[in-house]
Amino acid sequence: MKEIVKQVSKDLEISSGEAELIVASLLEKPRFGIYFNNKLDMETKKILNMKLIELKNGVPIEYITKKVQFLNFLLCIYPGVFIPRLETEYFIEMIEKFTNFCPEKILEIGTGAGAICIALATIFPKAKIIATDISQNAIDCALENIERYNLTEQIHLLHCNMFEGLSGKFDMIVSNPPYIPHSRLKSLPKSVKHFEPILAINGGEGGIQFIKRLILQGKDYLNPGGQIAIEIDETEVKILQKFFETNISTPFYFKKDLFGRFRYLFIGNCKVLDSE
Ligand SMILES: C[S@@+](CC[C@H](N)C(=O)[O-])C[C@H]1O[C@@H](n2cnc3c(N)ncnc32)[C@H](O)[C@@H]1O
């Protein structure tokens, strides 16, 4: 096993500790479990080699193991579905921190694997949630995750484009939309641009085409005293500020992520802390 770890470390140009974690994850064993009873049969060796080749070709490990950890949730994930990110885990924390009411009806636009709606369902257990996505792959994956956490009563999935087919109003509208500016798509890491769905990433010109629609259409679906929370890219703050000045009279707040970058936009009802 030591030889395999050494080879992976060399091939992927990573430390031996990271290589151990990868091999363990591919073999579905605990990190140091790979060194016990470590004789691999031919079939396991063959499968491991195939997975390592995929990894070397840039396939994200989550698509190979078909698993992704999001906060306390172990979610299934498939190629064609956006892999939930650390920034979005923090987005959930920010929503919890800056919401001073208990939403009864929540709408999530662009749910992907269902990470956000599943996390919100546990933070606001009384809320009914509708989560939409334009991708059937995403809806199938989200359904599997929602069933895994027994949340089918609380979360209803809808395969649609933005707000299409929706009626009624919500106390909270949440989205981690496609927000990478079109001009930056080419410079994304290979693992993202070649393997993750472009539909989940491409925010069009300036990165804010989807965000603008979310804000303009979203306000018609929001109850008085409600909140819209959107994950954004830090480069979009100025252009969004301008957009608000000319189009929207509702209060809005940009919030920082763990690294001090403005990555979250809250519109409407949002707790303002003394420390800000
Ligand atoms: C950045 S991903 C976020 C996925 C998930 N919410 C997360 O945070 O991991 C954006 C999602 O929006 C979906 N999407 C893109 N265009 C859409 C549209 N017009 N209507 C609904 N969903 C859309 C994509 O399929 C993708 O799942």
The ligand as an SDF file (V2000), in Angstrom:
LIG
                    3D

 27 29  0  0  0  0  0  0  0  0999 V2000
  -23.8240   27.3210   -8.6790 C   0  0  0  0  0  0  0  0  0  0  0  0
  -24.9690   26.0040   -8.8510 S   0  0  0  0  0  0  0  0  0  0  0  0
  -25.5610   25.9030   -7.1760 C   0  0  0  0  0  0  0  0  0  0  0  0
  -26.0790   24.5540   -6.8030 C   0  0  0  0  0  0  0  0  0  0  0  0
  -26.4140   24.3960   -5.3030 C   0  0  0  0  0  0  0  0  0  0  0  0
  -27.4590   25.3130   -4.8930 N   0  0  0  0  0  0  0  0  0  0  0  0
  -25.1770   24.6240   -4.4640 C   0  0  0  0  0  0  0  0  0  0  0  0
  -25.0580   25.6670   -3.8170 O   0  0  0  0  0  0  0  0  0  0  0  0
  -24.3320   23.7340   -4.4370 O   0  0  0  0  0  0  0  0  0  0  0  0
  -26.2990   26.7750   -9.7260 C   0  0  0  0  0  0  0  0  0  0  0  0
  -27.5050   25.8810  -10.0040 C   0  0  0  0  0  0  0  0  0  0  0  0
  -28.4800   26.6570  -10.7210 O   0  0  0  0  0  0  0  0  0  0  0  0
  -29.0740   25.8500  -11.7160 C   0  0  0  0  0  0  0  0  0  0  0  0
  -29.6200   26.7260  -12.7730 N   0  0  0  0  0  0  0  0  0  0  0  0
  -28.9550   27.3190  -13.7910 C   0  0  0  0  0  0  0  0  0  0  0  0
  -29.8110   28.0480  -14.5520 N   0  0  0  0  0  0  0  0  0  0  0  0
  -31.0430   27.9010  -13.9850 C   0  0  0  0  0  0  0  0  0  0  0  0
  -32.3390   28.4100  -14.2990 C   0  0  0  0  0  0  0  0  0  0  0  0
  -32.5400   29.2190  -15.3620 N   0  0  0  0  0  0  0  0  0  0  0  0
  -33.3750   28.0660  -13.5010 N   0  0  0  0  0  0  0  0  0  0  0  0
  -33.1890   27.2470  -12.4250 C   0  0  0  0  0  0  0  0  0  0  0  0
  -31.9720   26.7280  -12.0830 N   0  0  0  0  0  0  0  0  0  0  0  0
  -30.9190   27.0630  -12.8390 C   0  0  0  0  0  0  0  0  0  0  0  0
  -27.9620   24.9580  -12.1880 C   0  0  0  0  0  0  0  0  0  0  0  0
  -28.4640   23.7920  -12.8240 O   0  0  0  0  0  0  0  0  0  0  0  0
  -27.2230   24.6760  -10.8700 C   0  0  0  0  0  0  0  0  0  0  0  0
  -27.7060   23.5110  -10.2560 O   0  0  0  0  0  0  0  0  0  0  0  0
  1  2  1  0
  2  3  1  0
  2 10  1  0
  3  4  1  0
  4  5  1  0
  5  6  1  0
  5  7  1  0
  7  8  2  0
  7  9  1  0
 10 11  1  0
 11 12  1  0
 11 26  1  0
 12 13  1  0
 13 14  1  0
 13 24  1  0
 14 15  1  0
 14 23  1  0
 15 16  2  0
 16 17  1  0
 17 18  1  0
 17 23  2  0
 18 19  1  0
 18 20  2  0
 20 21  1  0
 21 22  2  0
 22 23  1  0
 24 25  1  0
 24 26  1  0
 26 27  1  0
M  CHG  2   2   1   9  -1
M  END
$$$$
